[in-house]
Amino acid sequence: MVKRVLGFFAGAALIAALAGCGTPGGTISVDAIFKQLGDLPRFAMVQSADVVIGSVRAIKLDGYNARVTLRIRKDADIPRNVLALIRSTSLLGEEFVELRAPTAEPSADTLHNGDVIPVSRTARIPGLDDALISLGRLMQGGTTADLATMLHSSAQILTGKGQELGQIFTELRQILPVLSGHAPDLASAIDNLNHSLSIAASNSDVLSRAITSGADATGLLTQQQDNLNRLVASLDKASAVLAKYTKATAATTDRSIKDVTGVLDKVMTTTGDLDKALSSLAQFTDLWPRAFPGDYLQLDVILSLSNTVPPPASSAAIAGTQARAQPQQQVLDVEVPSLANLLWGAIR
């Protein structure tokens, strides 16, 4: 209340000063949209570069924001893209509106009567009272003794750590630009993490069952620990026996493999001759019936495979040979008809 009374008298004095001195250039009316006003009173001062150039004429609600009407001197030449800030004259002083030049290039055009400073170019700088309110919320009903204890403990912790703190702040200044450059990526990562946590929360029952199943499986493995140890020991013994057997039979295995390799080589070399023989036999059976006219022809082919082929000799030589070969094998006395006898025997 005291601040509002002081503000009223300050506004009245300002109006009187302006009325007494006159404003050769006249005044213009400009509106500024603020999100927060704090304790800004009506008739508060409007300054630019610590020079009073006007006052607050009206404050009203504009949606969820506050519309403040400023009456300023026309000859102040305030750039059109100016910033409007609510500040305090001191720690506990009266609040006023400061029209500050923008950080970017100031506009060449100046403010005109009826212009509106949007909410994107307005702000309120917190004062000491805001800090005390925030501290009170932090204390949540604590006493000043608690605050003193906290400050004393903080001072004790930071004693002699100035150089380390300076190094930390230096490194933070190097990290912050990098983080600001990756702000969209960090925001996307946080959103993805939030989405993943939401999915995990919605599937809490499945996760609980999985954890329970894992615990049960671990319990079963613990119960079967002795059996598993015996199994591993048995596998070790079997591996040792298998290694000994492999080492003992290595030479025999090598010889067997070499014999099998020789047999396979012989089979591969005789495969071509067998294919040619079968092809010739197929052609013979196809062409032979065409050489004899008639309604019916029967062809019997007998293939005799034997390890011994008797040489052409007299009957006495054959009998001697059979007598000498008698102890080794038994020769069947069967006359194998020749192909000519098979074909033309009946005709003869």
C-alpha positions in Angstrom: 0.0 0.0 0.0 2.9 2.4 0.8 4.4 1.7 -2.6 1.1 2.5 -4.3 0.8 5.8 -2.4 4.3 6.7 -3.3 3.6 5.8 -6.9 0.6 8.0 -6.9 2.5 11.0 -5.6 5.4 10.3 -8.0 2.9 10.2 -10.9 1.2 13.4 -9.8 4.6 15.1 -9.5 5.5 13.9 -13.0 2.2 15.2 -14.5 2.8 18.5 -12.8 6.3 18.7 -14.1 5.3 17.8 -17.6 2.4 20.4 -17.5 4.8 23.0 -16.1 7.6 22.4 -18.5 5.5 21.7 -21.6 6.1 19.2 -24.3 7.0 21.0 -27.5 6.9 17.9 -29.5 3.6 16.6 -28.1 2.8 13.1 -26.8 1.8 9.8 -28.3 -0.1 6.9 -26.8 1.4 3.4 -27.1 0.0 0.1 -25.8 2.3 -2.7 -24.4 1.1 -6.3 -23.7 2.6 -7.9 -20.6 2.2 -11.4 -19.2 2.9 -10.2 -15.6 2.7 -6.8 -14.1 3.6 -7.4 -10.5 3.0 -4.2 -8.5 3.1 -1.8 -11.5 0.8 1.1 -10.5 -1.1 3.5 -12.7 0.8 6.8 -13.4 4.1 4.9 -13.0 7.1 6.4 -14.8 8.2 5.4 -18.3 11.9 5.7 -18.8 14.4 5.3 -21.5 18.2 5.3 -20.7 17.3 6.4 -17.2 15.4 9.5 -18.6 11.7 10.0 -17.8 9.8 10.2 -21.1 6.3 9.5 -20.0 3.9 7.7 -17.7 1.4 4.8 -17.5 -2.1 6.1 -18.3 -4.2 2.9 -18.1 -4.0 -0.8 -17.2 -6.7 -3.3 -18.3 -7.1 -7.0 -19.0 -6.5 -8.2 -22.5 -7.5 -11.9 -22.6 -5.0 -13.6 -20.2 -2.5 -10.7 -20.5 -2.4 -7.1 -19.3 -2.6 -4.2 -21.7 -0.7 -1.2 -20.4 -1.3 2.2 -22.1 1.8 4.4 -22.2 1.8 8.1 -22.9 5.3 9.2 -24.0 6.9 12.2 -25.5 6.9 12.2 -29.3 10.3 13.8 -29.5 11.9 10.8 -27.6 12.4 9.0 -31.0 11.9 5.5 -29.6 12.6 2.8 -32.2 9.6 0.9 -33.3 11.1 -2.5 -32.3 11.8 -1.4 -28.8 11.6 -3.7 -25.7 9.3 -2.8 -22.8 10.5 -4.0 -19.4 9.0 -3.6 -15.9 11.8 -2.8 -13.4 12.3 -1.4 -9.9 14.1 1.8 -9.1 15.9 -0.1 -6.2 15.7 -3.3 -4.2 12.5 -2.1 -2.5 11.7 0.8 -4.8 8.8 1.6 -7.0 8.3 -0.2 -10.3 8.3 1.5 -13.6 8.4 0.8 -17.4 11.7 0.9 -19.2 11.8 1.2 -23.0 15.1 -0.4 -23.9 16.7 -0.6 -27.3 16.6 -4.1 -28.8 19.6 -6.3 -28.8 19.3 -6.5 -32.6 19.7 -3.6 -34.9 17.2 -0.8 -33.8 14.5 0.0 -36.3 15.0 3.2 -38.3 11.3 3.9 -37.9 10.1 5.3 -34.6 7.0 4.6 -32.5 3.7 6.2 -33.7 0.5 7.0 -31.9 -1.6 3.8 -31.5 1.3 1.3 -31.9 1.3 -1.9 -29.9 4.4 -3.5 -28.4 3.6 -7.2 -28.5 4.1 -9.7 -25.7 7.1 -11.1 -27.4 9.0 -7.9 -26.7 7.8 -7.3 -23.1 9.0 -8.8 -19.8 9.1 -8.2 -16.1 12.5 -8.3 -14.3 12.0 -10.0 -10.9 12.9 -7.9 -7.9 13.9 -8.6 -4.3 10.3 -9.2 -3.2 10.0 -12.0 -5.9 13.2 -13.6 -4.6 11.9 -13.5 -1.0 8.6 -15.0 -2.1 10.5 -17.8 -3.9 12.7 -18.4 -0.9 9.6 -18.6 1.3 8.1 -21.2 -1.0 11.4 -23.1 -0.8 11.6 -23.0 3.0 8.0 -24.3 3.2 7.3 -22.9 6.6 10.9 -23.0 7.8 12.4 -20.4 10.1 15.2 -17.9 9.6 17.4 -20.1 11.8 17.1 -22.9 9.2 18.0 -20.4 6.5 21.1 -19.3 8.5 22.1 -22.9 9.0 21.8 -23.6 5.3 23.8 -20.6 4.3 26.5 -21.4 6.9 26.8 -25.0 5.7 27.0 -23.8 2.1 29.7 -21.3 3.0 31.7 -24.0 4.8 31.4 -26.4 1.8 32.6 -23.7 -0.6 35.4 -22.4 1.5 38.7 -22.7 -0.4 37.0 -24.1 -3.5 37.1 -20.8 -5.5 39.5 -22.1 -8.1 37.6 -25.3 -8.5 34.3 -23.5 -8.9 35.8 -21.1 -11.4 37.1 -24.1 -13.5 33.6 -25.7 -13.3 31.9 -22.4 -14.5 34.5 -22.1 -17.3 33.7 -25.6 -18.5 30.0 -25.0 -18.2 30.4 -22.0 -20.4 32.0 -24.2 -23.0 29.3 -26.9 -22.7 26.2 -24.7 -22.7 26.6 -23.5 -26.3 27.0 -27.1 -27.5 23.9 -28.1 -25.6 22.0 -25.2 -27.0 23.0 -26.2 -30.5 21.7 -29.7 -29.9 18.5 -28.6 -28.1 16.1 -30.1 -30.8 18.0 -33.4 -30.6 17.8 -33.4 -26.8 14.1 -32.6 -26.9 13.5 -35.4 -29.3 15.5 -37.8 -27.1 13.5 -36.8 -24.0 10.3 -37.3 -25.9 11.3 -40.7 -27.1 12.4 -41.6 -23.6 9.1 -40.4 -22.2 7.3 -42.5 -24.9 9.3 -45.6 -23.9 8.6 -45.1 -20.2 4.9 -44.7 -21.0 4.9 -48.0 -23.0 6.8 -49.7 -20.1 4.3 -48.4 -17.6 1.4 -49.6 -19.7 3.0 -53.1 -19.9 3.8 -53.3 -16.2 1.9 -56.6 -15.8 4.0 -58.2 -18.6 7.2 -56.9 -17.0 6.2 -58.2 -13.6 5.4 -61.7 -15.1 8.8 -61.7 -16.9 10.7 -60.8 -13.8 8.8 -63.4 -11.8 9.5 -66.0 -14.5 13.2 -65.1 -14.5 13.3 -65.5 -10.7 11.6 -68.9 -10.9 14.0 -70.0 -13.6 17.0 -68.8 -11.5 15.6 -70.8 -8.6 15.3 -74.0 -10.7 18.8 -73.6 -11.9 20.0 -73.2 -8.3 18.2 -76.3 -7.3 19.7 -78.3 -10.2 23.2 -76.9 -9.5 24.6 -80.3 -8.3 23.1 -82.1 -11.4 24.6 -79.5 -13.7 28.0 -79.9 -12.0 27.9 -83.7 -12.5 26.8 -83.3 -16.1 29.7 -81.0 -16.8 32.1 -83.4 -15.1 30.8 -86.3 -17.2 31.1 -84.3 -20.4 34.8 -83.6 -19.4 35.4 -87.3 -18.9 33.7 -88.2 -22.2 35.8 -85.6 -24.0 39.0 -87.0 -22.5 38.0 -90.6 -23.6 37.1 -89.4 -27.1 40.4 -87.6 -27.4 42.3 -90.7 -26.4 40.3 -92.9 -28.8 40.9 -90.4 -31.7 44.6 -90.3 -31.0 44.9 -94.1 -30.8 42.9 -94.7 -34.0 44.4 -91.9 -36.0 46.7 -94.1 -38.1 43.9 -96.6 -38.9 41.5 -93.8 -39.8 44.0 -92.3 -42.1 44.5 -95.6 -43.9 40.8 -96.1 -44.2 40.3 -92.7 -45.7 43.1 -93.3 -48.2 41.5 -96.7 -49.2 38.1 -95.0 -49.6 39.8 -92.3 -51.7 41.3 -94.9 -54.0 38.0 -96.7 -54.5 36.2 -93.4 -55.2 38.9 -92.6 -57.8 38.4 -95.9 -59.5 34.7 -95.5 -59.5 35.0 -92.0 -61.1 37.4 -93.3 -63.8 35.1 -96.2 -64.8 31.9 -94.1 -64.7 32.5 -92.8 -68.2 33.1 -96.3 -69.7 29.9 -97.6 -68.0 27.9 -94.7 -69.5 29.3 -95.4 -73.0 28.4 -99.2 -72.7 24.9 -98.5 -71.6 24.4 -95.9 -74.3 25.7 -98.4 -76.9 23.4 -101.1 -75.6 20.4 -98.8 -75.8 21.2 -98.0 -79.4 21.7 -101.7 -80.2 18.3 -102.7 -78.7 16.6 -99.9 -80.7 18.2 -100.7 -84.0 18.2 -104.5 -83.9 14.4 -105.1 -84.4 14.5 -102.9 -87.5 17.0 -105.2 -89.3 14.6 -108.2 -89.4 11.1 -107.9 -90.8 8.3 -109.8 -89.1 5.5 -109.4 -86.6 7.4 -110.7 -83.5 11.0 -110.9 -82.4 12.2 -111.9 -79.0 15.7 -110.9 -77.9 17.3 -112.4 -74.9 20.6 -110.9 -73.7 22.6 -112.7 -71.1 25.5 -110.8 -69.5 28.0 -113.0 -67.7 30.4 -111.4 -65.3 33.4 -113.5 -64.1 36.8 -112.9 -62.7 38.3 -115.6 -64.9 38.0 -115.7 -68.7 39.1 -119.1 -70.1 41.6 -118.7 -73.0 40.8 -120.3 -76.4 42.5 -123.8 -76.2 41.9 -127.5 -76.8 39.7 -129.6 -74.7 42.7 -131.3 -73.0 44.2 -127.9 -72.1 40.8 -126.8 -70.7 40.5 -130.0 -68.7 44.0 -129.5 -67.3 43.4 -125.9 -66.4 40.1 -126.9 -64.6 42.0 -129.6 -62.7 44.7 -127.1 -61.5 42.1 -124.5 -60.6 39.9 -127.0 -58.7 41.4 -126.3 -55.2 40.9 -122.5 -55.6 37.4 -122.2 -57.0 34.5 -124.3 -58.2 33.8 -123.8 -62.0 30.2 -124.5 -63.0 30.1 -126.7 -66.1 27.4 -124.7 -67.9 27.6 -124.0 -71.6 26.8 -120.3 -72.3 25.3 -120.1 -75.7 26.7 -117.5 -78.0 24.7 -114.6 -79.4 24.6 -116.3 -82.8 23.1 -119.5 -81.4 20.5 -117.4 -79.5 19.5 -115.6 -82.7 19.7 -118.3 -85.4 19.8 -121.5 -83.4 16.1 -122.3 -84.1 16.6 -121.6 -87.8 19.6 -123.9 -88.1 
